[in-house]
């Protein structure tokens, strides 16, 4: 089935906010085996929104609109959708009660215009909003098209889509489409694509494709069958093949597992504590780790040592090291990690120092040069990285590289430990 996305809001057109909803919905619809052929952005204007929705319905089976379900006069999405579908709006008492309960819960009194959000298209399927005041809705047109209305705030749109829209879409699909994502780090997209070029060239069912992320590559394998069990059978041999080809670069095959979660899970599983000391990343690495629920069981400290003075004072980097090799060097990164490990008594200590730019680079040490050190129980590895792009991209890539080095070092440490025990037992 062909799906079209319409993002409603003048603030998106003007660039005041980034349209993350379209990216999220496109990805999740691909997971569902739906084809997104068109994406539109339209402002809060009745005439243009009507024109855009009418065009979408003429060429797509499902049209998903996000935004414009608020209480103000310029929130027109529901009204335009109902008019286009030829149905009237009515006051849904269950929605009205839910809005009242929401305001009671936060200790506020709803204003008269809030009840506008309880107006629902006749014959539509109401989508409850457990995170805000704007219910969503699904309207089926006389010619069998589907109009799905979702709120604009991502924290409301995403759970509503998962809870209500995904089950609805599953009922519309003929057959089953099942996907498995193999997530890689420490390898570029072009190299990854080359390693599975034969699979890409000969694909039919399952299909296979690579997707570049910041510092990562995701390989999505999708199979279509009459049942979930048949789809799993189709997926299994190709997933196994991909795992064999990328073994060391794979950090997970679970959709909801991020690189930082994979690292935290590794720390928890091996009863290890962790600490970070950062220069050019300025706390981004610690922030990524702290985003993971349950990290408090293993995370000990995060220190930002942006200046040379703080590197010396907080983690004990020697003045002689800084004078001879500079702040951006393998030697300084190693001393940062070891100093933190000794200071914080952390089993795993990771350090990042580099030149994020746009200024500050030299011929010998250009912008994008980053050193990352990881100390695991007294054994330290340092990796030299060269990144391109703007300041934020370099910092983001540095964080991913640091997480990957942590993962590698922990696995290597326990692999050697296990090998040593095996040798002792011989």
Residue pairs with C-beta under 8 A, 6 or more apart in sequence:
1 34
1 35
1 61
1 62
1 172
1 173
2 34
2 35
2 36
2 37
2 59
2 60
2 61
2 62
3 29
3 34
3 35
3 36
3 37
3 60
3 61
3 62
3 63
3 64
4 36
4 37
4 38
4 39
4 40
4 56
4 59
4 60
4 62
4 63
4 64
5 22
5 25
5 26
5 36
5 38
5 39
5 40
5 63
5 64
5 65
5 66
6 39
6 40
6 41
6 42
6 49
6 52
6 53
6 56
6 63
6 64
6 65
6 66
7 19
7 21
7 22
7 39
7 40
7 41
7 42
7 65
7 66
7 67
8 41
8 42
8 43
8 44
8 49
8 65
8 66
8 67
8 68
8 76
8 77
8 152
9 17
9 41
9 43
9 44
9 67
9 68
9 152
10 43
10 44
10 45
10 74
11 17
12 19
12 41
12 67
13 41
13 42
13 43
19 41
20 154
21 66
21 67
21 150
21 152
21 154
21 157
22 39
22 41
22 66
24 154
24 157
24 158
24 161
25 36
25 64
25 66
25 157
25 161
26 36
26 39
28 161
28 162
28 166
29 36
29 169
30 36
30 220
31 179
31 255
32 166
32 169
32 170
32 173
32 177
33 173
33 177
33 179
33 222
33 224
34 62
34 169
37 59
37 60
38 56
38 59
38 60
40 52
40 56
42 48
42 49
42 52
43 49
44 68
44 74
44 75
44 76
45 76
46 76
46 79
46 80
49 68
49 76
49 77
49 80
50 80
50 83
50 84
53 63
53 65
53 80
53 81
53 84
53 147
54 84
56 63
57 63
57 84
57 141
57 145
57 147
60 145
61 144
61 145
61 146
62 145
62 146
62 148
62 169
62 172
63 145
63 146
63 147
63 148
64 148
64 150
64 165
65 77
65 81
65 147
65 148
65 149
65 150
66 150
66 151
66 152
66 157
67 77
67 150
67 151
67 152
68 74
68 75
68 76
68 77
68 78
68 152
69 75
69 77
69 78
69 117
69 134
69 135
69 136
69 149
69 150
69 151
69 152
70 117
70 134
70 152
71 111
71 113
71 114
71 116
71 117
71 133
72 113
75 116
77 149
78 89
78 119
78 120
78 121
78 137
78 149
79 89
81 121
81 137
81 139
81 147
81 149
82 88
82 89
82 121
82 122
82 139
84 147
85 121
85 139
85 141
85 142
85 147
86 141
86 142
87 121
87 122
87 123
87 124
87 139
88 121
88 122
89 119
89 120
89 121
89 122
90 119
90 120
90 122
91 115
91 118
91 119
91 120
92 118
92 119
92 120
92 126
92 135
93 118
94 126
95 117
95 118
95 120
95 126
95 135
96 115
96 118
98 128
98 129
98 135
99 110
99 114
99 115
99 117
99 118
99 133
100 110
102 132
102 133
103 109
103 110
103 114
103 133
110 133
114 133
117 133
117 134
117 135
118 135
120 126
120 135
120 137
121 137
121 139
123 139
123 140
124 137
124 138
124 139
124 140
125 137
125 138
125 168
126 135
126 136
126 137
127 135
127 136
127 137
127 138
127 149
127 150
127 160
127 164
127 165
128 135
128 160
128 163
128 164
129 135
129 136
129 151
129 156
129 160
130 159
130 160
130 163
131 155
131 156
131 159
131 160
132 151
132 153
132 155
132 156
134 151
134 156
136 148
136 149
136 150
136 151
136 160
136 164
136 165
137 148
137 149
138 146
138 147
138 148
138 149
138 165
138 168
139 146
139 147
139 149
140 146
140 147
141 147
146 172
148 165
148 168
150 156
150 157
150 160
150 161
150 165
151 157
151 160
175 224
175 225
175 226
176 224
176 225
176 226
176 227
176 228
176 230
176 231
177 222
177 223
177 224
177 231
178 222
178 223
178 225
178 228
178 231
178 232
178 235
179 220
179 221
179 222
179 223
180 220
180 221
180 222
180 235
180 239
180 253
181 218
181 219
181 220
181 221
181 253
181 255
182 218
182 219
182 221
182 239
182 242
182 243
182 246
182 250
182 253
183 216
183 217
183 218
183 219
183 250
183 251
183 252
183 253
183 257
183 259
184 192
184 216
184 217
184 218
184 219
184 246
184 249
184 250
184 251
185 215
185 216
185 217
185 249
185 251
185 259
185 400
185 403
185 404
185 407
186 248
186 249
186 404
186 408
187 217
187 246
187 249
188 217
189 210
189 211
189 212
189 217
192 210
192 217
192 219
192 246
192 249
193 200
193 210
195 245
195 246
196 208
196 210
196 219
196 242
196 245
199 208
199 238
199 241
199 242
200 208
200 209
205 223
205 224
205 234
206 221
206 222
206 223
206 234
206 235
206 238
207 221
207 222
207 223
208 219
208 220
208 221
208 222
208 238
208 242
209 219
209 220
210 217
210 218
210 219
211 217
211 218
211 219
211 220
214 393
214 396
214 397
214 400
215 396
215 397
215 399
215 400
215 401
215 404
216 259
216 400
219 242
219 246
221 235
221 238
221 239
221 242
222 235
223 231
223 232
223 234
223 235
224 231
225 231
225 233
225 234
239 253
243 250
243 253
248 408
251 257
251 259
251 262
251 404
251 407
252 262
257 265
258 292
259 400
259 403
259 404
259 407
260 288
260 289
260 291
260 292
260 403
261 292
262 407
263 289
263 403
263 406
263 407
263 410
264 289
264 292
264 294
264 295
264 298
266 272
266 407
266 410
266 411
267 273
267 274
267 298
267 348
267 410
268 294
268 297
268 298
270 410
270 414
272 298
272 347
272 348
272 376
272 377
272 410
273 298
273 299
273 300
273 345
273 346
273 347
273 348
274 289
274 298
274 299
274 300
274 346
274 347
274 348
274 349
274 350
274 406
275 299
275 300
275 301
275 302
275 303
275 340
275 341
275 344
275 346
275 348
275 349
275 350
276 285
276 286
276 289
276 301
276 302
276 303
276 340
276 349
276 350
276 351
276 352
276 402
277 302
277 303
277 304
277 305
277 314
277 315
277 336
277 337
277 339
277 340
277 349
277 350
277 351
277 352
278 284
278 285
278 286
278 302
278 303
278 304
278 305
278 351
278 352
278 353
279 304
279 305
279 306
279 311
279 327
279 336
279 351
279 352
279 353
279 354
280 352
280 353
280 354
280 355
280 356
280 370
280 394
280 395
280 398
281 352
281 356
281 395
281 398
281 399
281 402
282 304
282 306
282 395
283 302
283 304
284 395
284 396
284 398
284 399
285 302
285 350
285 352
285 398
285 399
285 402
285 403
286 299
286 302
288 399
288 403
289 295
289 299
289 302
290 299
290 302
300 344
300 345
300 346
301 340
301 344
301 346
303 314
303 315
303 340
304 310
305 311
305 314
305 315
305 317
305 336
308 317
308 322
308 327
311 317
311 322
311 327
311 332
311 336
312 318
312 319
312 322
314 343
315 335
315 336
315 339
315 340
315 343
315 351
316 335
316 339
316 342
316 343
317 332
317 335
317 336
317 339
318 335
321 329
321 331
321 332
321 335
322 332
324 331
325 331
325 332
326 332
326 365
327 353
328 353
328 354
328 355
328 365
328 369
328 370
328 371
329 353
329 371
330 371
330 373
330 382
330 384
332 353
332 371
333 351
333 352
333 353
333 371
333 372
333 373
333 382
334 351
334 373
334 375
334 380
334 382
336 351
336 353
336 373
337 349
337 350
337 351
337 373
337 374
337 375
337 380
338 349
338 373
338 375
338 380
340 346
340 349
340 351
340 375
341 347
341 348
341 349
341 375
341 378
347 376
347 377
348 374
348 375
348 376
348 377
348 406
348 409
348 410
349 374
349 375
350 372
350 373
350 374
350 375
350 402
350 405
350 406
351 372
351 373
351 374
352 370
352 371
352 372
352 398
352 399
352 402
353 370
353 371
354 368
354 369
354 370
354 371
354 385
354 394
354 398
355 361
355 365
355 366
355 367
355 368
355 369
355 370
356 367
356 368
356 391
356 394
356 395
356 398
357 367
357 368
357 390
357 391
357 394
358 367
358 390
358 391
359 367
360 367
361 367
361 368
361 369
366 386
367 394
368 386
368 387
368 388
368 389
368 394
369 384
369 385
369 386
370 384
370 385
370 386
370 387
370 394
370 398
370 401
371 382
371 383
371 384
371 385
372 382
372 383
372 385
372 398
372 401
372 402
372 405
373 380
373 381
373 382
373 383
374 380
374 381
374 402
374 405
374 406
374 409
376 409
376 410
376 412
376 413
377 413
379 409
379 413
381 405
381 408
381 409
383 401
383 405
385 397
385 398
385 401
387 393
387 394
387 397
387 398
388 394
389 397
